[in-house]
């Protein structure tokens, strides 16, 4: 039989979900491709993938897909890998450069600007180059491993992770973004939590309804379990690739990222959909639909 095509986010925060497929007992069973979150969504939309880890907001923009239950890339309070870095307090920003790799985070920043920071800046798309972004704008949204690198450097300089407004001053060559002697850094999920009291779901597994069978659901759940049991191994492998301390990466995966679509995360996701629809970021907030295969799989497990 032809292998199902699975589009996977190449960032560290997706690794535990897919470790069973990449380095475990399910290796070779699926046709895997790796890219940034926004392109995972495009591959699923075009029909170039059967399943993908997509930015949660893209579920609302792609027809004919369902969400896999119980799995997500989410954050309860601080995430450390989604940052707004600014040259001045964010309430003074008139132009914000956006890394377009994750459309869910772009939506979060637009909502935060309007509702939490009370500003109406110009938003401009930009390549994920922090220094160049800040030369062209007052603030920059940084996503994924590049943002995590800045967060870890901020911790080294200030002794704590970015959360609310954290100002960093020093030698421009030693700063988290070289060339700027003053930076204000904001953790996007901390800001969202302050505004709503809810966690944020950044990405979900979604796929074509006819591609998701009880066997597929069991495989994806098994891959997640396999990865969560090997977070230290994942962190040590990533530390070589990213040139970052393995224990810091392990703490990121265990304390900052949550991989369940639990009741609290689901409530945060549905609120995000409601706010995105009210702000015109999506046409409407359609219900989150799970595959019928999920119910059949549950029945089989309980039999």
Secondary structure as GFF3:
##gff-version 3
##sequence-region A 1 303
A	DSSP	beta_strand	5	9	.	.	.	ID=ss1
A	DSSP	three_ten_helix	12	14	.	.	.	ID=ss2
A	DSSP	alpha_helix	15	22	.	.	.	ID=ss3
A	DSSP	beta_strand	31	35	.	.	.	ID=ss4
A	DSSP	alpha_helix	37	46	.	.	.	ID=ss5
A	DSSP	beta_strand	51	55	.	.	.	ID=ss6
A	DSSP	three_ten_helix	56	60	.	.	.	ID=ss7
A	DSSP	beta_strand	65	75	.	.	.	ID=ss8
A	DSSP	beta_strand	82	86	.	.	.	ID=ss9
A	DSSP	three_ten_helix	90	92	.	.	.	ID=ss10
A	DSSP	beta_strand	95	99	.	.	.	ID=ss11
A	DSSP	alpha_helix	103	111	.	.	.	ID=ss12
A	DSSP	pi_helix	112	116	.	.	.	ID=ss13
A	DSSP	beta_strand	122	126	.	.	.	ID=ss14
A	DSSP	alpha_helix	130	136	.	.	.	ID=ss15
A	DSSP	beta_strand	139	143	.	.	.	ID=ss16
A	DSSP	alpha_helix	145	158	.	.	.	ID=ss17
A	DSSP	beta_strand	166	169	.	.	.	ID=ss18
A	DSSP	beta_strand	182	187	.	.	.	ID=ss19
A	DSSP	alpha_helix	188	196	.	.	.	ID=ss20
A	DSSP	beta_strand	200	208	.	.	.	ID=ss21
A	DSSP	three_ten_helix	209	211	.	.	.	ID=ss22
A	DSSP	alpha_helix	214	228	.	.	.	ID=ss23
A	DSSP	alpha_helix	231	242	.	.	.	ID=ss24
A	DSSP	alpha_helix	246	251	.	.	.	ID=ss25
A	DSSP	pi_helix	252	256	.	.	.	ID=ss26
A	DSSP	alpha_helix	263	278	.	.	.	ID=ss27
A	DSSP	alpha_helix	292	302	.	.	.	ID=ss28
###
